Amino acid sequence: MAIRKQQSHGRIGEAAVAAKCWMHGIPAYNTAGLRANFAGSDLLVDTPDPTRKLLVQVKTGYNPSPEWVYMTQCSGQQELEKPKFVSDFVVFVNLDKRAGTTHGHNGELDFQHLSYYVVPRERANVLYRAALVREHARPLIKTGGQRKLGNLAVNVEAAEIAEFRDAWHLIRQAGAADV
């Protein structure tokens, strides 16, 4: 049975990030659909302080150009004024071309088809806002008019976010710093 990408890419990203956390010695757990209770976060990370958890948000997507990294979609005008991300960390999971361009898959995806950018909240918001402002300022090709922000795919140059590629140590250090 083929699985549609609209159903699976986000879940695959979350599961892959949870697995990668454990592979890097980070005890992470899914929020089990209770995102509203955890500020929109997808994963909780244990810290030495049992009263404190790190929150991790996962954003999964695809950009056809290797020079760009997909961040997420914009939900509207308010994102020009308010921070987009509230979790302690945001992990941007980007699919490779093969996985990103197919409209379904038969369960053949593997870690090799995913790249991870582990970004602290403050930096994720700075990168996102700059990319959003840049995209919003670009005129529409046909009419030259203003782009609408709703559902606008926001991408950042790979060079701008390269320092965070596979930066799992940042989550591990933040969890250990809570002692």
PLY file of the C-alpha trace (Angstrom):
ply
format ascii 1.0
element vertex 179
property float x
property float y
property float z
element edge 178
property int vertex1
property int vertex2
end_header
0.00 0.00 0.00
1.40 3.38 -0.99
1.49 6.02 1.73
0.68 9.59 0.69
3.36 12.12 1.56
0.83 14.52 3.09
0.16 11.82 5.68
3.64 10.57 6.24
6.37 13.19 5.89
5.64 14.98 9.16
5.30 11.72 11.08
8.45 10.32 9.48
10.34 13.48 10.47
9.13 13.25 14.07
9.97 9.55 14.36
13.37 10.03 12.73
14.24 12.90 15.08
13.18 10.84 18.11
15.38 7.98 16.89
18.32 10.30 16.15
18.02 11.81 19.63
18.31 8.38 21.23
21.19 7.51 18.87
23.00 10.61 20.20
22.30 9.86 23.87
19.34 12.24 24.20
16.28 10.74 25.98
13.40 12.03 23.83
9.72 11.07 23.84
6.84 11.90 21.49
4.13 14.13 22.94
1.60 11.57 21.66
-0.62 14.14 20.01
-0.81 16.37 23.10
0.91 19.27 21.32
-1.44 21.83 22.85
-0.13 20.88 26.29
3.49 21.32 25.22
3.53 24.63 23.30
3.18 22.95 19.91
6.17 20.72 20.53
6.54 17.27 19.02
9.12 15.82 21.42
10.00 16.11 25.10
13.59 15.62 26.24
14.41 14.50 29.76
16.87 16.57 31.79
18.56 15.73 35.12
15.95 17.96 36.80
12.75 15.85 36.78
10.62 19.01 36.89
12.13 20.39 33.65
11.83 19.07 30.10
13.28 20.47 26.90
10.72 20.98 24.15
11.54 20.12 20.54
9.50 21.07 17.50
10.03 19.15 14.24
9.43 20.65 10.79
9.72 18.33 7.81
9.77 19.32 4.15
11.57 19.45 0.85
13.30 22.05 -1.28
14.36 20.94 -4.78
17.53 23.04 -4.66
20.44 21.74 -2.56
21.41 25.37 -1.85
18.24 25.87 0.21
16.75 24.28 3.32
12.99 24.12 3.81
11.93 25.54 7.17
8.12 25.52 7.28
5.03 27.24 5.93
3.97 30.67 7.07
0.55 30.85 8.67
-0.04 34.56 8.14
0.82 38.22 8.67
1.31 37.85 12.44
4.56 35.98 11.84
6.20 39.22 10.71
5.77 40.56 14.26
5.72 37.56 16.61
8.14 34.64 17.00
7.15 31.54 15.06
8.82 28.96 17.28
8.32 28.58 21.04
10.01 25.23 21.74
13.55 25.14 23.11
14.79 23.65 19.83
13.49 23.28 16.29
14.73 20.42 14.15
14.28 21.05 10.45
14.16 17.72 8.63
14.74 18.00 4.89
13.97 15.18 2.51
16.28 14.44 -0.38
15.10 14.86 -3.98
14.04 11.25 -4.44
11.84 11.25 -1.34
10.63 14.82 -1.73
9.42 14.61 -5.32
7.42 11.39 -5.08
3.80 11.70 -4.04
3.86 8.46 -2.13
6.17 5.70 -1.03
5.98 2.03 -0.16
7.93 2.18 3.07
11.36 2.43 1.45
12.50 5.67 3.11
15.63 5.46 5.23
17.78 7.85 7.29
19.92 8.43 4.20
17.02 10.35 2.62
16.85 12.88 5.48
19.05 15.75 6.63
18.69 17.40 10.04
19.25 20.95 11.24
19.09 21.24 15.05
18.51 24.92 15.83
17.98 26.66 19.19
14.69 28.59 19.36
16.15 32.11 19.33
18.31 31.43 16.29
15.49 29.56 14.52
13.25 32.60 14.93
15.94 34.97 13.61
16.62 32.77 10.56
12.91 32.26 9.92
11.99 35.94 10.20
14.80 37.02 7.85
13.79 34.37 5.30
10.11 35.31 5.62
10.80 39.02 5.13
12.96 38.21 2.09
10.26 36.00 0.53
7.49 38.48 1.31
9.46 41.31 -0.34
9.99 39.39 -3.59
7.39 40.53 -6.13
5.11 38.00 -7.78
6.52 36.91 -11.15
3.39 37.45 -13.27
1.84 40.53 -11.70
4.67 42.10 -9.72
2.30 42.32 -6.75
2.85 41.48 -3.08
3.07 37.83 -2.04
0.50 36.52 0.42
1.98 35.05 3.57
-0.58 32.28 4.20
0.91 28.88 3.25
4.05 30.52 1.87
6.91 27.99 1.97
9.80 29.57 3.83
13.32 28.45 2.92
16.74 29.55 4.15
20.04 29.38 2.33
21.89 26.20 3.30
25.03 28.24 4.07
23.11 30.30 6.67
22.02 27.22 8.61
25.00 24.92 7.91
26.45 25.25 11.43
23.34 23.50 12.78
23.46 20.48 10.48
23.42 17.38 12.71
24.09 19.58 15.77
22.57 17.08 18.20
25.17 18.07 20.79
23.26 21.34 21.34
20.24 19.49 22.73
22.45 17.20 24.81
24.37 20.18 26.25
21.18 22.12 27.03
19.76 19.12 28.87
22.95 18.63 30.87
23.12 22.35 31.72
19.87 22.04 33.67
21.64 20.42 36.62
0 1
1 2
2 3
3 4
4 5
5 6
6 7
7 8
8 9
9 10
10 11
11 12
12 13
13 14
14 15
15 16
16 17
17 18
18 19
19 20
20 21
21 22
22 23
23 24
24 25
25 26
26 27
27 28
28 29
29 30
30 31
31 32
32 33
33 34
34 35
35 36
36 37
37 38
38 39
39 40
40 41
41 42
42 43
43 44
44 45
45 46
46 47
47 48
48 49
49 50
50 51
51 52
52 53
53 54
54 55
55 56
56 57
57 58
58 59
59 60
60 61
61 62
62 63
63 64
64 65
65 66
66 67
67 68
68 69
69 70
70 71
71 72
72 73
73 74
74 75
75 76
76 77
77 78
78 79
79 80
80 81
81 82
82 83
83 84
84 85
85 86
86 87
87 88
88 89
89 90
90 91
91 92
92 93
93 94
94 95
95 96
96 97
97 98
98 99
99 100
100 101
101 102
102 103
103 104
104 105
105 106
106 107
107 108
108 109
109 110
110 111
111 112
112 113
113 114
114 115
115 116
116 117
117 118
118 119
119 120
120 121
121 122
122 123
123 124
124 125
125 126
126 127
127 128
128 129
129 130
130 131
131 132
132 133
133 134
134 135
135 136
136 137
137 138
138 139
139 140
140 141
141 142
142 143
143 144
144 145
145 146
146 147
147 148
148 149
149 150
150 151
151 152
152 153
153 154
154 155
155 156
156 157
157 158
158 159
159 160
160 161
161 162
162 163
163 164
164 165
165 166
166 167
167 168
168 169
169 170
170 171
171 172
172 173
173 174
174 175
175 176
176 177
177 178
